[in-house]
Amino acid sequence: MMDELTFRRIQTRRRFFRDAAGGIGTIALANLLAQDGRAAAVTNPLAPRKPHFPGKAKNIIFLFMEGGPSQLDLFDPKPELEKWDGKALPESLTKNLQLAFIKPTAAVLASRRQFRKYGQSGIEISDYLPHLATVADDITVIRSMHSEAFNHHPGQLMLFAGTLQVGRPSLGAWVLYGLGSESQNLPGFVVLSSGAGTSGGESNFSSGFLPSTYGGTMFRGSGDPILYLSNPEGVSRESQRASLDALRDLNQEHLAKTGDREIASRIDAYELAFRMQMAAPELLDFSKESKATLEMYGVEKEPTRPYATNCLLARRLVERGVRCVMLMHASWDDHTNIDKKLKKNCDITDQPVAALLKDLKQRGMLDETLVVWGGEFGRTPMCEIRNPSEADNAGRDHHPVAFSMWMAGGGIKPGQIVGRTDELCFHIDEDPVHIHDLQATILNRLGLDHTRLTYNYMGRDFRLTDVSGNVVAKLLA
Amino acid sequence: MKFRYAAGLICSVFIAPFLATFAAAGADNSPSVDFVRDVQPIFQRRCAACHGPAQHLAGLRLDDRESASRVIQPGRSGDSRLIQMVTGASGKIMPPVGAKLSDDQVAILSRWIDQGAKWPASSAPQHWAWQPISRPKAAEVRNSSWAANDIDRFVLARLEREKISPSPEADRATLLRRASLDLIGLPPTPQEIEAFLSDTRPDAWARQVDRLLASPHFGERWARAWLDMAHYADSDGFEKDLVRPWAWRYRDWVIDAYNRDLPYDRFVTLQIAGDELPSATTEDRIATGFYRQTMTNREAGVDQREARFDQLVDRVGATGTVFLGITVRCSQCHDHKYDPIKQRDFYRLLAYFNAADEADIDAPLPGETGSYLRARPDYEKRRAALLDEYGVAELQSQWETDMRRAMDEPGKQLDWDFQITEIRAGFDHADRIMRTPQEKRTEAERRRLTERFLHSPGPRFGADKTIAAKIKEARDKLDELDRSFPALSMAYVMEDRSDFGTAHIALRGDWKSPGEAVTPGTPGFLPGGNAKSNTRLDLARWILSEENPLTARVAVNRIWQELFGRGIVATSDDFGTQGDRPTHPELLDWLATEYRRLGWSNKALIREIAMSRTYRQSSATRPGLDKIDPENRLLARQSRVRLSAELIRDSALQASGLLDTDVGGPSIKPYQPDGVAELGYGALKKWTESPGREKYRRGLYIHYQRTTPYPFLVNFDEPDSTLSCTRRKTSDTALQSLDLLNDPVFFEAAGALASRIATEASGDFSARLTYAYELGLGRAPSEKEIARLASYFDAQSGIRAKDAKAIDPWVGVSRILMNLDEFITRE
C-alpha cells in the first residue's frame, strides 16, 4: 500500500483537506495547492481510510492478559487429568515438547477449579470467572490457539507483531495504518496498563518500521494520562492559547517565507495537541457516568478499581472514535502458587471485563467493536514446582502448543466454542488456530485483507501475518 | 503505491524529458529505449518476484530472453502479450498486487518492443550498483562561473539539462547555523555569528568550515549517525533488559574516531576485526563493540543455541546494511527474491562471525591502572582472607557439584532444574566454565563464578538458614571490599574462539534444521570472492578492496544524506534492485573515488561538500520549482531538514545556556516522569536522575533502555535500536508538540533562556527579542515577528497582572521560540 518514501510525500502534503475542525495550515496553503493541482492526492496519515472491503467491526479492544493465563483453569476443563494427577506422562506424549523451565517428566497437575456450563450456548467457564459466565452467550471461546514461542517476549512479539523478531509493527499500528482514526482529538491507538510492566514493553504497541504516527500512545495510570498533557505550572488555558496563537502566526509567517509544507503539518500538530488537552479531561471525567455503570464495572472498589477504570475508559475511547484500545494486565505468569495467583488476577479483571461487554452491548456498540481476550500462550498440564519444600506452591509452565482465547462483538459469531484439545490439553485435536490465523481474522473483521495490508521496508513487502495466516471461517458471524 | 510509484514519478517528470531531449532518436522518431537502463529495472521491480530467478509462474521468466520471447512480438507491442497483460487489455492485469504499471512504464515497454525488443547478449542483470566504480570526468556546464568545484559541475549539468537554475546562496546567518548543526550538531552562538558576519576575508566561509571540523563536538554529531547503524543501546533488550554499564566505551570510541578523523577504511577494519590485528590495542578491541550491540535475551528458559543464532543473524544483517548497503537479511531463509544474494552467501558471511565470541574485558581508562595495581596486593590479601573466613571455596565446590549433576540429569530435581535454566540465561558460558576444572579457569572466570555463587547459592544452602545467612554476610562484605578498592573500567568486545564448530546453512532460516556446512566466504555476485578468506580481518579487507563496488558508494552516500537530508540514493540502506536509483549517478561515483583519493578522510570529504555552491544554496522553495521537483531530487536548492531528537535537545540546552559541553563518558539520565521506566518487566526498572550538571549533557549521552526508552527520544523518531538504521524517519505528531511545550526539561530551558535575555541583553523589547532570536534561531527577528511577539508579551503581561502565579512573559516568549518549526529545523 505504502512505503516510507510515499509516506514522506504524503506527510509533506498532508492535511490540506482536513475536516473543518483542523487545518489552520490548510487555509494558508489553499493557493499553493490550487496551483499545484495535486490536491486530490493529499492525505492525512491518520485520516479515516476506506477498508479493503466493508468491515463488520470499526474498532478493536484487545484485553491482553500478559504472561499466559491458564486455559486449564479457566476455559478448557480436562477431567482426564485427575487420573494422571501427580504422575508423569508417558514419553510418547512429551517427546517433542519444548518447555521453558520444567522437564517433560514433570508430574501432571489436575485443575482444582469447578467448571459449569453457562447460557444457552453452554460454554464451560471456571468458578474463577463468575461474571464472565453471565455473558457466556456473547463470547466465542477458541480452545485451539497455538503459537511458536515458549518465552514471554518472543511470545508477545508473535501475538502482536506476527514474528519472533523485534522491530516490526504491532497489530494496533497495522490497524491504524490501514484504517486511520475517526477521532481528531485523541490518539488513534491508545494503550492502558495495569498491574506490573510487561516482558514485551514497547514492542507490544510499537509502530516498528511504520511511521511513528501509527504507534500506540500509552495512557499513564497516574499523573497526566498522556505524557506532558498538562501545561507547566503558571500556564493557564488562556495563557496556553495565547502562546499557541502566536506560535501559529509565526510559523505561518515562516511558511510563507520558505514555502515548506512541513510547516503546515507542524501547525496542525500543535492544534491537535491543544484539542487533546481539551478533550482528555472530558474523557477522564466519569462524573456523567451513572452510578449503575460505575458499579457494574467496579470502578469504585478494590480490587477491581484499576482494571475497571481502564475498561470504562476503553468504552469511552471507542465511543469517541479511537480505533484501537489495548489493555495490558500483567502478569498471569503463574509458575508457582497458581490457585492463589490466578484467583487474584480473576478477582481484579473478571467483573470489569464482563461489564465492558454488557455496557458495549446495551449501548449498541458491541456489533462494531471487536473485543479480544488472551495472553501470549497458555500453561502446561504438568505442574511446576520451584521449591519442593513448600507445600501447595504448584504452578504451570508455558504452553504455546494448545491454549485458549476468546473473542466477542464486531462480526464474531457468539456463543460457541471453536477448536478442541486432546484429553490432557496437550495438543490440538480439531481446528487449530495459529496466532497468524487470529490476526488474519481480526483484520478481516475490520475490513482489512491481511495479505494486502503491506508496507515496503528494506527491500520487501512486510505484513502482520508474515507469509501465512488464514481467516477462521467458524469465527465469523 | 510503493517505491514503484516513486519510480513512476521520476520517469514521468525527469527521465522521460531526458530521454526526449538527449537520447538518440530511434527509427520511428520516438526516443530510444535501452533495455538495461529502462526496461530491466521495471522487470526487476515489478515482475521478478513471480517471473524471475526464484519463481517462474506460468513458466515465464522475464530475466531470461528466451523465456520472455513467448510474450514479446518484436516490433508489435499491440500484439505482445506482455503489453496486453500490463495494460489489462487481456482482461487480467499484471502485476496482480500493488499499483498498476504507470503510463510511462507501459510506454517504455511498448516503445522498447516497437523498437525491436533489443536484448543485450548477456542477460545477466546489470544492476548499476554491482558495476565497478570508475572516476567520471567532471561534467560540462554552460554556467561555469557558478560552480565552485566538481560537485557543483555534476549537479549543475543535470539542472541545465532540465533547464532549471540553481538557487541563490543562503544568507550568512542561515549558512552558519546550517553548517554548525550539520557539522557539530549545535547552533552557533551570537558571538560566532557576529564573527562570521563581519569577516570580509575571501576565505571567511572556509575558515568557518575548518573551525567546525576541528571542534570536539564534530565527533559527537557524526558518531550519533553511526550509532544508529550499530544500533547502539545501554541495555540487553528483551524481557530482562539488563543494563550494559560499559556500553558507552564503544560510543566513546566512535566519537573519538570521528574527532581524530580516523580514515574510514581503518574505522571499518577495526570494528569488524580490531581484535584480529597483530598487536591489537585495547582501543582496537573496543572498536569491535560494533558487534556487541545485538540484543541478548536473558529470559530464563531461553534456548542458548537459538539466542546465539539470532545474534549471528543480526551481525550478518548489520554487516550487509552498514558496510555494503545490501539487504542480506532477506537471504536468511531463502535466496534473495530480487537481488542475486544466495542463501548460501548469507551463511558464508555468517561463518566469519561464527568463530567470534562475546568477551567482557578490562579496559582501563587513563589513570586507572596505576592505582589499581598498587592497591591490588592488599585487595587480594583481604579477599582471600574473607573467602577463607567464610569457607566459601568449600561451599562453592559443593554448589558446583550440585549444579553439574543437575546439568547431567535434567528433570530429577525440579528446584535445581530452575537454577540451571537461570544460570544459562543470565551467566554467559555457564556450562563451559562450570565444567572447566578450577585451576584451568581464567582469573576473571573464577571471580565471576564466585560472585554468582554468592548471589545465588541454590536450594541446598537456601534451605539452611544459618548457612544462607553466612553466605549473605560473605557476599555483603565482599561487595563492600570491592567498592572500597579501585577497579578497572571494562568494555564489551568480540574475540575469536575455536569451540563453535562449523557453520551450516539453516534450512528455511531455522537453526534447528542445519543443512550443508559452509566455510567463510563473500557473496558470489560481487567481485573478489575467490581469494582465500577465513577471518573477519579477511572480510574487512574484501569490503575495503578497490574492486568492491559498494563500500565507497554506500559510505559517501550517507555523508551526502547527512548534509542534504537525503542521499543521492534515497534508500541509503538498500543499493539493491529494490532500492532507489541514484539521482546523480556520476556524482556518486565521483564522490566515491574522491573519498578514496582523500585517504578515506571524512573531514576532507565533508569539507569539499560544504565548500560547494550546491551545499550553500538557499533551502527556500521557489515558485514553479516545487511543482517540478517537490522532493528536491535535483538539488536546485538545499533542503529544510527537521533536527534529530538529540539535536533538538542540544539546541534548547545550548540556546538557554544550560548545556554541559563535556565530551564522552558514561550515559546520563535527565528528568523523566515517574511511571515510564516502571513499564518494563516486573516494574523493576528505576530511573535515577543524574546528579549535578550531568543531566544537561548532550542528547546522545541519554541512557537508552531498550524496553522503556526515554520518551522524548521516542517521540522524535529515534530508531528503536533493534536493527541497523541508516536513515531516520521524521514525523510530525501532537505528542511532539506536547513534549516541546510541556516537558519539564524544555520548560526549564525556556526559563533559563528568559534569564539570559534578562541578564545578558539590555534595551527595549525589540533589542532583547533580537538577542533571544540570535540565541535561538541564529538570526534577527523581522518587524512582523517583533510586532507579533510584542502583542503576545502584552497579553501575557495582562494575564500575569491578574494572576501572580502566571509565568513571566519572557518565559512565555522563550517557550514560543523553542517551539517554532524553525527552531527544530536546519534550514
Interface residues (C-beta under 8 A of the other chain):
Chain A: M1 M2 D3 E4 L5 T6 R8 R9 Q11 T12 R13 L32 Q35 D36 Q98 L99 A100 F101 I102 K103 P104 T105 A106 F150 N151 H152 H153 P154 Q165 V166 G167 P187 S193 A196 G197 T198 S199 G200 G201 E202 S203 S206 G208 P211 S212 T213 T217 M218 R220 G221 S222 G223 D224 I226 L227 Y228 L229 S230 N231 P232 E233 G234 V235 S236 E238 S239 Q240 A242 S243 D245 A246 L247 D249 L250 N251 E253 H254 L255 K257 T258 G259 D260 E262 I263 S265 R266 I267 D268 A269 Y270 L272 A273 M276 Q277 S331 E384 I385 R386 N387 P388 S389 H398 R452 N456 M458 G459 R460 D461
Chain B: M1 K2 F3 Y5 A6 V97 G237 F238 E239 D241 M295 N297 E299 A300 G301 V302 D303 T321 T327 R329 C330 K337 Y338 D339 P410 G411 L414 D415 D417 F418 T421 P459 A463 A570 T571 D573 D574 G576 Q578 G579 D580 S619 A620 T621 R622 D626 K627 P630 E631 R640 R642 P673 D674 G675 V676 E678 L679 G680 Y681 G682 A683 L684 K685 R706 T707 T708 P709 P711 V714 N715 D717 D720 T722 L723 K729 T730 S731 D732 T733 A734 L735 Q736 S737 L738 D739 L741 N742 D743 P744 F747 S782 K784 E785 R788 L789 S791 Y792 A795 Q796 I799 D803 K805 A806 I807 V811 G812 R815 I816 N819 L820 D821 E822 T825 E827
